[in-house]
Amino acid sequence: MAYNVNNFRRIREEYKEKYKKAEAEADVRRRELWGKIDGLRALDAALSATGPRLLNAILGKSGESFEKVKSDVERLNQERSLLLATYGFPPDYSDPRYECEKCRDSGYVDGEICECMKLRLRLAGYESSGIAKLMDTQSFETFKLDYYRTNQRSYENMSYVLRTMREYADNFNPDRSGNLLLLGGTGLGKTHLSTALAKALIDNGYDVVYTGAIGMIADFEQHRFGNSAGGESGNDLDRYYDCDLLIIDDLGAEVSNQFTVSTVYNVLNNRISLGLPTVISTNLNQNELNSRYWDRITSRILGEFRPLIFSGSDVRKLKLTE
């Protein structure tokens, strides 16, 4: 697994800042207590000194036993709690108040990423993938096969498509999962299942980029021509080549010219050469792909991608009649 590198770096810094903030606020409360309670500062100094004493006792570098120092720590803590209670303060008043007590805002527990940080990385992954809003409603669980029951062949076919994409998600490995080509008309569920696939993989810690073909081309145009209206990623082109999975939605919707066709070829050829998987959805059939793109693009797509045919009635129209 590989979380988006930029997201990981940014969130690690967020955790460092959260930790520093919690410690700084605790220090302010501690100094507040020192100003109000006579003898507390000396008591805290004695408690701080028990740390080195414990270490020296464990290493056998002092005449004290570990049990003796541990007993002193317990006694000092009891004295501190009683002193704070006398002045109306809870015993943990000056303790750091972490957002996550499990990892103490470090992001790690026993060397593993804490669940709180995993959640933060997943949410960041949704945003950087490009389809955060779609993921609220479009998942494998919300994909309804009932819309395809009016035609038995379509129902059986879409059951196979759903099962295949679930298995692809469950067994995903960026080194060997291969590519998928989602073919079919509008409203048949290509975007829904593409979104569901992206969500499942991001939840498992993979770096997924979901882009419309038009948005991807806009990014490359901005990079080359310096257009003021940027594409979806703020001109971060590396993500198209480096992510664990690239999903290109609605291939064929972009304006067709030498630049756009060349861009599509370069992205696909680079990812195939690197062995990184790509999922393409398109409303075009095989003949339309052949007429729209260079032979070396269509041969790459038809030769390197596993086709999944979406069939049935336009689900969007069916939903309007409910």
C-alpha positions as CSV (number, residue, x, y, z in Angstrom):
1,M,0.0,0.0,0.0
2,A,1.1,3.5,-0.7
3,Y,-0.9,6.6,0.5
4,N,-0.6,9.6,-1.7
5,V,2.8,11.0,-0.9
6,N,1.8,14.7,-0.8
7,N,-1.2,13.9,1.4
8,F,1.0,11.8,3.8
9,R,3.6,14.5,4.2
10,R,0.9,17.2,4.8
11,I,-0.9,15.1,7.3
12,R,2.3,14.1,9.2
13,E,3.0,17.8,9.6
14,E,-0.6,18.3,10.8
15,Y,0.0,15.7,13.5
16,K,3.3,17.3,14.5
17,E,1.5,20.6,14.9
18,K,-1.4,19.1,16.9
19,Y,1.1,17.4,19.2
20,K,3.0,20.7,19.7
21,K,-0.2,22.6,20.4
22,A,-1.4,20.1,23.0
23,E,1.9,20.2,24.8
24,A,2.1,24.0,24.7
25,E,-1.4,24.4,26.1
26,A,-0.6,21.9,28.8
27,D,2.5,24.0,29.7
28,V,0.4,27.1,30.0
29,R,-2.0,25.4,32.4
30,R,1.0,23.9,34.4
31,R,2.5,27.4,34.8
32,E,-0.9,28.7,35.8
33,L,-1.0,26.1,38.6
34,W,2.5,27.0,39.7
35,G,1.4,30.6,40.2
36,K,-1.6,29.6,42.3
37,I,-0.4,26.6,44.3
38,D,2.6,26.9,46.6
39,G,5.0,24.0,46.5
40,L,3.6,22.5,43.2
41,R,6.5,23.6,41.1
42,A,9.0,21.8,43.4
43,L,6.7,18.7,43.4
44,D,6.6,18.7,39.6
45,A,10.4,19.0,39.5
46,A,10.7,16.0,41.7
47,L,8.4,14.1,39.4
48,S,10.4,15.0,36.4
49,A,13.6,13.8,38.1
50,T,12.0,10.3,38.5
51,G,12.4,9.7,34.8
52,P,16.2,9.5,34.8
53,R,16.1,7.7,38.1
54,L,13.9,5.0,36.6
55,L,16.2,4.6,33.6
56,N,19.3,4.4,35.8
57,A,17.6,1.8,38.1
58,I,16.7,-0.3,35.0
59,L,20.3,-0.1,33.7
60,G,21.8,-0.8,37.2
61,K,23.6,2.5,37.2
62,S,22.4,3.6,40.6
63,G,22.0,2.2,44.0
64,E,18.3,2.5,43.8
65,S,16.0,-0.4,42.9
66,F,13.3,-0.1,40.2
67,E,10.6,-0.8,42.8
68,K,11.9,2.0,45.1
69,V,11.8,4.6,42.3
70,K,8.4,3.3,41.1
71,S,7.1,3.7,44.7
72,D,8.4,7.3,44.8
73,V,6.6,8.1,41.6
74,E,3.3,6.8,42.9
75,R,3.7,8.7,46.2
76,L,4.5,12.0,44.4
77,N,1.6,11.6,42.0
78,Q,-0.7,11.1,45.0
79,E,0.6,14.1,46.7
80,R,0.1,16.2,43.6
81,S,-3.5,15.0,43.1
82,L,-4.3,15.8,46.7
83,L,-2.7,19.3,46.4
84,L,-4.6,20.1,43.2
85,A,-7.9,18.9,44.8
86,T,-7.3,21.2,47.8
87,Y,-7.3,24.1,45.4
88,G,-10.3,22.9,43.4
89,F,-8.4,21.5,40.3
90,P,-8.9,18.1,38.8
91,P,-5.7,15.9,38.9
92,D,-5.4,15.9,35.1
93,Y,-5.8,19.7,34.8
94,S,-2.3,20.3,33.4
95,D,-2.1,17.1,31.3
96,P,-1.9,17.5,27.5
97,R,-5.4,17.2,25.9
98,Y,-4.8,15.2,22.7
99,E,-7.4,14.8,20.0
100,C,-6.5,11.1,20.0
101,E,-5.5,9.7,23.4
102,K,-4.6,6.4,21.7
103,C,-1.7,7.8,19.7
104,R,-1.3,11.0,21.7
105,D,-1.5,12.9,18.4
106,S,1.7,11.2,17.1
107,G,-0.2,9.3,14.4
108,Y,1.4,6.0,15.5
109,V,0.7,3.3,18.0
110,D,3.4,0.7,18.5
111,G,5.0,1.7,15.2
112,E,1.8,1.3,13.2
113,I,-0.3,4.1,11.8
114,C,-3.1,4.9,14.2
115,E,-6.7,4.5,13.1
116,C,-7.3,8.3,13.5
117,M,-4.5,9.0,11.0
118,K,-5.7,6.3,8.6
119,L,-9.1,8.0,8.6
120,R,-7.5,11.4,8.0
121,L,-5.5,9.9,5.1
122,R,-8.6,8.2,3.6
123,L,-10.5,11.5,3.7
124,A,-7.6,13.3,2.1
125,G,-7.5,10.5,-0.5
126,Y,-11.1,11.1,-1.4
127,E,-10.4,14.8,-1.9
128,S,-7.2,14.3,-4.0
129,S,-8.8,11.5,-6.1
130,G,-11.2,14.1,-7.5
131,I,-14.6,12.5,-6.6
132,A,-15.1,13.2,-2.9
133,K,-18.8,14.1,-3.3
134,L,-19.6,11.1,-5.5
135,M,-18.2,8.8,-2.9
136,D,-20.9,9.9,-0.4
137,T,-23.6,8.0,-2.5
138,Q,-21.8,5.7,-4.9
139,S,-20.3,2.5,-3.6
140,F,-20.5,-1.2,-4.3
141,E,-23.1,-1.4,-1.6
142,T,-25.4,1.2,-3.2
143,F,-25.2,-0.2,-6.7
144,K,-28.6,-1.8,-7.3
145,L,-29.0,-4.6,-9.8
146,D,-32.8,-4.3,-9.6
147,Y,-32.6,-1.6,-12.3
148,Y,-31.4,-4.3,-14.8
149,R,-34.0,-7.0,-14.0
150,T,-36.3,-5.9,-16.9
151,N,-33.9,-7.8,-19.2
152,Q,-32.5,-11.1,-18.0
153,R,-29.4,-11.0,-20.2
154,S,-28.6,-7.5,-19.0
155,Y,-29.2,-8.6,-15.4
156,E,-26.9,-11.5,-15.7
157,N,-24.3,-9.4,-17.5
158,M,-24.3,-6.6,-14.9
159,S,-24.2,-9.1,-12.1
160,Y,-21.0,-10.4,-13.7
161,V,-19.6,-6.8,-14.1
162,L,-20.3,-6.0,-10.5
163,R,-18.8,-9.2,-9.2
164,T,-15.7,-8.7,-11.4
165,M,-15.1,-5.1,-10.2
166,R,-15.6,-6.2,-6.6
167,E,-13.0,-8.9,-7.0
168,Y,-10.7,-6.4,-8.7
169,A,-11.0,-4.2,-5.7
170,D,-10.6,-7.1,-3.1
171,N,-7.5,-8.5,-4.8
172,F,-6.0,-5.2,-6.0
173,N,-2.2,-5.0,-6.3
174,P,-0.6,-2.2,-8.3
175,D,2.1,-4.5,-9.6
176,R,-0.2,-7.1,-11.2
177,S,-3.9,-6.2,-11.2
178,G,-3.9,-5.1,-14.9
179,N,-6.3,-2.7,-16.7
180,L,-10.0,-2.5,-17.1
181,L,-12.0,-1.0,-20.0
182,L,-15.6,-0.1,-19.1
183,L,-17.8,0.1,-22.3
184,G,-21.4,1.1,-22.6
185,G,-23.8,3.9,-23.2
186,T,-24.7,6.7,-20.7
187,G,-26.5,5.9,-17.5
188,L,-25.6,2.3,-17.3
189,G,-23.5,2.5,-14.1
190,K,-19.9,3.0,-15.3
191,T,-19.3,6.1,-13.2
192,H,-21.0,4.5,-10.2
193,L,-18.8,1.4,-10.2
194,S,-15.7,3.4,-11.1
195,T,-16.3,5.6,-8.0
196,A,-17.0,2.5,-5.9
197,L,-13.7,1.0,-7.0
198,A,-11.8,4.2,-6.2
199,K,-13.5,4.4,-2.7
200,A,-12.7,0.8,-1.9
201,L,-9.0,1.1,-2.8
202,I,-8.5,4.5,-1.1
203,D,-10.1,2.9,2.1
204,N,-7.4,0.2,1.8
205,G,-4.6,2.8,1.6
206,Y,-3.9,3.0,-2.1
207,D,-3.3,6.2,-4.0
208,V,-6.1,6.6,-6.6
209,V,-6.6,9.4,-9.1
210,Y,-10.0,9.6,-10.7
211,T,-10.3,12.1,-13.5
212,G,-12.5,12.9,-16.4
213,A,-10.8,12.8,-19.7
214,I,-11.6,16.5,-20.2
215,G,-10.1,17.4,-16.9
216,M,-6.9,15.4,-17.5
217,I,-6.4,17.1,-20.9
218,A,-7.0,20.5,-19.3
219,D,-4.2,19.8,-16.9
220,F,-1.7,19.0,-19.7
221,E,-2.9,22.0,-21.7
222,Q,-2.3,24.3,-18.7
223,H,1.2,22.8,-18.3
224,R,2.1,23.3,-21.9
225,F,0.3,26.5,-22.9
226,G,0.0,28.2,-19.5
227,N,-3.7,28.6,-19.6
228,S,-5.2,30.6,-16.7
229,A,-8.0,28.1,-16.2
230,G,-6.3,25.1,-14.6
231,G,-7.4,21.6,-14.7
232,E,-8.5,19.4,-11.8
233,S,-5.2,18.9,-10.1
234,G,-3.6,22.3,-10.1
235,N,-1.2,21.1,-12.8
236,D,0.3,18.3,-10.8
237,L,0.9,16.0,-13.8
238,D,3.1,13.4,-11.9
239,R,0.0,12.0,-10.3
240,Y,-1.2,10.6,-13.6
241,Y,1.9,8.6,-14.0
242,D,2.7,7.7,-10.4
243,C,-0.6,6.8,-8.7
244,D,-1.4,3.2,-7.8
245,L,-4.5,3.3,-10.0
246,L,-5.6,5.9,-12.6
247,I,-9.3,6.0,-13.5
248,I,-10.1,8.0,-16.6
249,D,-13.9,8.6,-16.9
250,D,-15.7,9.3,-20.2
251,L,-12.8,8.9,-22.6
252,G,-14.0,10.3,-25.9
253,A,-15.8,13.4,-24.4
254,E,-12.6,15.5,-24.9
255,V,-12.1,17.6,-28.1
256,S,-10.1,15.4,-30.5
257,N,-7.0,17.0,-32.0
258,Q,-3.3,16.0,-32.2
259,F,-2.5,17.4,-28.8
260,T,-5.3,15.6,-26.9
261,V,-4.7,12.3,-28.7
262,S,-1.0,12.5,-28.0
263,T,-1.7,13.2,-24.3
264,V,-3.9,10.2,-24.0
265,Y,-1.3,8.0,-25.7
266,N,1.6,9.3,-23.5
267,V,-0.3,8.7,-20.3
268,L,-1.5,5.2,-21.2
269,N,1.8,4.2,-22.7
270,N,3.8,5.4,-19.7
271,R,1.6,3.6,-17.2
272,I,1.6,0.4,-19.3
273,S,5.3,0.5,-19.6
274,L,5.6,1.0,-15.8
275,G,3.1,-1.9,-15.2
276,L,0.7,0.4,-13.3
277,P,-3.0,-0.3,-13.7
278,T,-5.5,2.0,-15.4
279,V,-9.3,1.9,-15.6
280,I,-11.0,3.6,-18.6
281,S,-14.7,4.2,-19.0
282,T,-16.1,5.3,-22.4
283,N,-19.4,5.6,-24.2
284,L,-17.6,4.8,-27.5
285,N,-17.7,1.4,-29.1
286,Q,-14.7,-0.4,-30.7
287,N,-15.4,1.1,-34.1
288,E,-15.7,4.6,-32.7
289,L,-12.4,4.2,-30.7
290,N,-10.7,3.1,-33.9
291,S,-11.9,6.1,-35.8
292,R,-11.1,8.6,-33.1
293,Y,-7.7,7.6,-31.9
294,W,-4.4,6.5,-33.4
295,D,-4.0,2.8,-34.1
296,R,-1.3,2.5,-31.5
297,I,-3.7,3.9,-28.9
298,T,-6.6,1.6,-29.8
299,S,-4.2,-1.4,-30.0
300,R,-2.9,-0.6,-26.6
301,I,-6.5,-0.2,-25.1
302,L,-7.9,-3.2,-26.8
303,G,-4.9,-5.4,-26.3
304,E,-3.9,-4.4,-22.7
305,F,-7.3,-3.8,-21.1
306,R,-9.9,-6.3,-19.9
307,P,-13.2,-5.2,-21.4
308,L,-16.4,-5.1,-19.3
309,I,-19.6,-4.4,-21.3
310,F,-22.3,-2.4,-19.5
311,S,-25.8,-3.1,-20.8
312,G,-29.4,-2.4,-19.9
313,S,-31.6,0.7,-19.7
314,D,-30.5,4.2,-18.7
315,V,-30.6,3.9,-14.9
316,R,-30.7,7.7,-14.5
317,K,-34.0,7.8,-16.4
318,L,-35.4,4.9,-14.4
319,K,-34.6,6.7,-11.2
320,L,-36.6,9.7,-12.3
321,T,-39.7,7.6,-12.6
322,E,-39.4,6.2,-9.1
